[in-house]
């Protein structure tokens, strides 16, 4: 396990950020843009914030509840958050010339869930025609992926009665019969879906056949992943997935981002206790963050680690 950055370095970093050497410096605020309180980004972000607060001198980390990916990219890019999680398909297809957002790591894959009641009529994607379906909250990665999927399946426009609900509202609406199905993109298991499955018999609709149409229409970021029976006590299926990244403000000091990267990689097992998806990270896969370049601080840590 790699040692923490020397205390003097961290103290100088914080002093530099505060712009004051004569008075005790204010803690450096690290806002982590996440997602719904019952989704993976939030659990992961809380655990990462706890690590930063415990192990990095002069830092005060906190999570921010958001609509998830698209909003997170906007917040980090605008300087309203320092870190955030995003799906890869939310990002522009090519590396930006002057990025305001850079990558710390590829963390795991988000799987697109299409959730409905086990006894209902929805067994395939085509069965959504005419049904009431939540495609995710405005500003979420779920909304982007689900909308693209409906487009390639020729189910766009008014062919599906779309609602724009976050995970918690989607779960409540399905349970109460106000919608017939909902989409949500997240790492396995999604706590909100798992909690619903304990109360209601669910069907996760197989979407594996739609990976290639999505790749042809929108690029190679999409892959097929399996949802085993053990995850939600539902029939096993395959579905569309795409990687997600931990992103960072481009202007954050390299020393601080190097510490974030160290904790992210060295404390994977502790992070995995908050959510199993964190345990799937590795330095070798973490550096694949196309189209975003790595932040210089993250790149320094990976070069030293030789993944």
Secondary structure, 3 states (H helix, E strand, C coil): CCCCCCHHHHHHHHHHHHCCCCCCCCCEEEEEECCCCCCHHHHHHHHHHHHHHHHCCCEEEEEECCCCHHHHHHHHHCCCCCEEEEEHHHCCCCCCCCCCEEEEEEEEEEEEEEEEECCCCCCCHHHHCCCEEECCCCCCHHHHHHHHHHHHCCCCHHHCEEECCCHHHHHHHHHCCCCCEEEEEECCCCHHHHHHHHHCCEEECCCHHHHHHHHHHHCCCCEEEEECHHHHCCCCEEEEEEEEEEEEECCCCHHHHHHHHHHHHHCHHHHHHHCHHHHHCCHHHHCCCCCCCECHHHHHHHHHHCC
